[in-house]
Amino acid sequence: MNEKIIKNPISKIIKQSFNRCAGRLNIAVPFLSSFTLSILERDNIRNVNDKRLITRFDETNINSFDIPTLKHFLKCGFAIQFDNRIHLKLYISDDNVFISSSNLTKSGFEDNIELTVKIDLGNIPKCITLFNELWANTSLNEITNDLLDANLAKYEILKKREKFKNHRPAISKVGSFTIGTLDIQLIIDEIFKQKHDYSKTLSLSYEANKLREKTKNKLMQGFNTDIFYVSEQHPKRRDNLFYDFVYGFEANLASTGLRELQFKTAFEHPDFINVIYYILPTLVNMEPWNLEDEQTYSEFCNGIFDFNIPQYTEALPIRLASYFYPKYFVPIFKLEHLQKVCESFGLKTNANTKGEKLFIYNTCIGNRMKSLPFNNYIKSNIAYDILYTVELYKRLQEGEGYQSIINGYRQAWKKRCIEHGKEILIKLNAIKER
């Protein structure tokens, strides 16, 4: 048999070689994917005795950490070991031996421009010897079902991050920073000049920060649903995130408007643990989120909504993001409210998913309010003041009367925002005092 050079696609020839294998099926390849299931059929290799795989097991790349595919190899009877240094692609199927540039993925076998060499008979023993040497050197790195099960949480995080890795942020543009002749920056300046007493908010923030660290420390000791929710009469009723969100420091800083049943349903769901591992990947020994990086920030925002959990829809994902990363998220938990604030800043965007909107809106607010020397809890209050000041100004310009406008708001906090807005507009000579 002479050497034969083969161009892609190689799926058919490799699959036929595997299916005809009788005694030895050895594979050394760094990257593999679910495409393997179309190449490696369990029933066709059932009677092959020597089935071994050497691959990578590296949590930074989904193609070297594809747990379902590795489980498929185990079900097919393979022994698996790993070495994160390997880069060769070697496929040994009895006397059919291939050295290739192709990983065991669809792109590697079909889509990419790759070359594969079918080795002549004289070089087959050398390839088998090389494989056995690699196998001996990786004897301590066995991949088992127990190891894969222990790493499922990492895999789920990596899969979600990979899903949004190349997601392009929605297009956004901040246009005019004016409403008619009114400069929005002047509103921000005037709010700052008013020197409102934020001492209560700062005090609550301090206590909330301490509880946040306490929550993280509990999670470092292991995930437990009690950290998030317990029912009435439970001794830890006041010592969990639900209670703090609804009745505690966090509630006084920024209430969600969610009912207890909504928290209970989401927090007690068996998949909620994956939400927490996604938000805090260090809990499963993965690298923390770098939210200073715009692309990573976008990935985080898109992925945090990507869980199929009842009652985990809009407010709760945003609330959890702002709780664990208060520096990066304004604690306003309705996308509609965030949108209105940003539109008052002149934002125009084609964002249509929740993740895109969360990313765009928080980026816009962060940029517009970055000069203010306050935390995001205070900035959220200022954001509402800006929103309702602009809203009041527009309605007055359209001819509505102030008393009629303020009477239309039932919630006390909105009335206060309108009253603040009137004071600001008078200071700016945008309206006359009546």
Residue pairs with C-beta under 8 A, 6 or more apart in sequence:
1 95
1 118
1 120
1 121
2 120
3 117
3 118
3 119
3 120
3 123
4 117
4 118
5 115
5 116
5 117
5 118
6 13
6 98
6 115
6 116
6 117
6 118
7 113
7 114
7 115
7 116
8 102
8 109
8 110
8 111
8 112
8 113
8 114
8 116
9 109
9 110
10 98
10 100
10 102
10 109
10 110
10 114
10 116
11 38
11 39
11 109
11 110
14 39
14 91
14 98
14 109
15 38
15 39
17 91
17 93
17 96
17 98
18 25
18 39
18 40
18 41
18 44
18 45
18 93
19 41
19 44
19 45
20 93
20 94
20 96
21 45
21 48
21 93
21 94
21 96
22 47
22 48
22 94
23 48
23 49
23 50
23 94
24 48
24 49
24 50
24 92
24 93
24 94
24 128
25 45
25 48
25 50
25 51
25 52
25 92
25 93
25 94
26 50
26 51
26 52
26 53
26 90
26 92
26 128
26 131
27 52
27 53
27 54
27 55
27 90
27 91
27 92
27 104
28 53
28 54
28 55
28 86
28 88
28 89
28 90
28 131
28 134
29 53
29 54
29 55
29 86
29 88
29 89
29 90
29 91
29 103
29 104
30 55
30 56
30 64
30 86
30 87
30 88
30 89
30 103
31 55
31 56
31 61
31 63
31 64
31 103
31 104
31 105
31 108
32 55
32 63
32 66
32 69
32 70
32 103
32 104
32 105
33 62
33 63
33 66
33 69
33 104
33 105
33 106
34 66
34 68
34 69
35 104
35 105
35 106
35 109
36 69
36 72
36 73
36 104
37 69
37 72
39 104
39 109
40 72
40 73
40 76
42 72
42 75
42 76
45 51
45 76
45 77
46 77
48 77
51 76
51 77
51 78
51 79
52 78
52 79
52 80
52 81
52 131
52 135
53 73
53 78
53 79
53 80
53 81
54 80
54 81
54 82
54 83
54 86
54 131
54 134
54 135
54 138
55 64
55 70
55 80
55 82
55 86
55 143
56 64
56 65
56 82
56 83
56 84
56 86
57 64
57 65
57 70
57 82
57 84
57 141
57 143
58 64
58 65
58 84
59 65
59 151
59 154
59 155
59 158
59 286
60 158
61 158
62 158
62 159
62 162
63 103
63 105
64 84
65 151
65 154
65 155
65 158
66 155
67 148
67 151
67 152
67 155
70 80
70 143
70 148
71 145
71 148
73 80
74 80
74 143
74 144
74 145
74 148
79 142
80 142
80 143
81 135
81 138
81 139
81 141
81 142
81 143
82 138
82 141
82 143
83 134
83 137
83 138
83 141
86 134
88 99
89 99
89 100
89 101
89 102
89 103
89 104
89 108
90 97
90 98
90 99
90 100
90 127
90 130
90 131
91 97
91 98
91 100
92 98
92 124
92 127
92 128
92 131
95 121
95 124
96 118
97 118
97 119
97 123
97 124
97 127
97 128
98 116
98 117
98 118
98 119
99 116
99 117
99 119
99 127
100 114
100 115
100 116
100 117
101 108
101 114
101 115
101 116
102 108
102 109
102 112
102 114
102 116
108 114
119 127
153 273
153 274
153 277
153 284
154 281
154 284
154 285
154 286
156 274
156 277
156 278
157 274
157 277
157 278
157 281
157 284
157 286
158 286
160 278
160 303
160 306
161 299
161 303
163 303
163 306
164 298
164 299
164 302
164 303
164 306
164 355
165 299
167 298
167 299
167 302
169 294
169 295
169 298
169 356
169 359
169 360
170 349
170 350
170 351
170 352
170 356
170 357
170 359
170 360
171 349
171 350
172 347
172 348
172 349
172 350
172 351
172 360
172 363
172 364
173 347
173 348
173 349
174 345
174 346
174 347
174 348
174 364
174 367
174 368
175 346
175 347
175 348
176 346
177 183
177 184
177 185
177 345
177 346
178 184
178 346
179 344
179 390
179 393
179 394
180 393
180 397
181 430
182 390
182 393
182 425
182 428
182 430
184 344
184 345
184 346
184 386
184 390
186 428
187 386
187 389
187 390
187 424
187 428
188 368
188 369
188 371
188 372
188 382
188 386
190 424
190 427
190 428
191 382
191 385
191 386
191 420
191 424
192 372
194 423
194 424
198 374
198 378
198 381
201 253
201 377
201 378
201 381
202 375
202 378
204 249
204 252
204 253
204 377
205 253
205 375
205 377
207 249
208 244
208 249
208 250
208 253
209 326
211 244
211 248
211 249
211 250
212 323
212 324
212 326
215 227
215 241
216 280
216 324
218 224
218 227
219 227
219 276
219 280
219 283
220 283
223 273
223 276
223 277
223 283
225 267
225 268
225 272
226 234
226 236
226 240
227 240
227 241
228 240
228 241
228 242
228 263
228 267
228 272
229 240
229 241
229 242
229 263
229 264
229 267
229 268
230 236
230 237
230 240
230 242
231 237
231 264
237 243
238 247
238 248
241 267
241 323
242 260
242 263
242 264
242 267
244 250
244 251
245 251
245 255
245 256
245 258
245 263
245 319
245 323
246 255
246 256
246 258
246 260
246 263
250 323
253 331
253 377
254 319
254 322
254 331
254 332
254 333
254 377
254 380
256 315
256 316
256 319
256 333
257 315
257 333
258 311
258 315
258 316
258 319
261 311
262 311
262 316
263 311
263 316
265 310
265 311
266 272
266 309
266 310
266 311
266 312
266 316
269 309
269 310
269 312
271 307
271 308
271 309
272 309
272 312
274 307
275 304
275 307
275 309
275 312
275 317
275 320
276 283
277 283
277 284
278 303
278 304
278 307
279 304
279 320
279 321
279 324
280 288
280 324
281 287
281 288
281 289
282 288
289 296
289 300
289 325
290 296
291 297
291 300
291 325
291 327
291 328
294 363
297 328
297 359
297 363
298 355
298 356
298 359
300 321
301 321
301 355
301 356
301 358
301 359
301 362
302 353
302 355
302 356
302 359
303 355
304 317
304 320
304 321
304 355
304 358
305 314
305 317
305 353
305 354
305 355
305 358
306 355
307 317
314 333
314 334
314 335
314 354
315 333
315 334
317 354
318 329
318 332
318 333
318 335
318 358
319 331
319 333
321 328
321 329
321 358
322 329
322 330
322 331
322 333
322 376
326 375
326 376
326 377
327 376
328 362
328 366
329 358
329 362
329 376
330 338
330 362
330 365
330 366
330 376
330 379
330 380
330 383
331 376
331 377
331 380
332 338
332 341
332 380
332 383
332 384
335 354
335 357
335 358
335 361
337 384
337 387
338 357
338 358
338 361
338 362
338 365
339 357
339 361
340 387
340 391
341 361
341 365
341 383
341 384
341 386
341 387
342 349
342 360
342 361
342 364
342 365
344 386
344 387
344 390
344 391
345 364
345 365
345 368
345 386
347 360
347 361
347 364
349 356
349 357
349 360
351 357
351 359
351 360
365 379
365 383
369 379
369 382
369 383
372 378
372 379
372 382
374 382
384 413
384 417
385 417
385 420
385 421
385 424
387 417
388 414
388 417
388 418
388 420
388 421
389 417
389 420
389 421
389 424
389 425
390 421
391 421
392 402
392 405
392 418
392 421
392 422
392 425
393 421
393 425
393 430
393 431
395 405
396 402
396 405
396 425
396 431
402 422
402 434
405 418
406 415
406 418
406 419
409 415
409 418
422 431
425 431
426 432
426 433
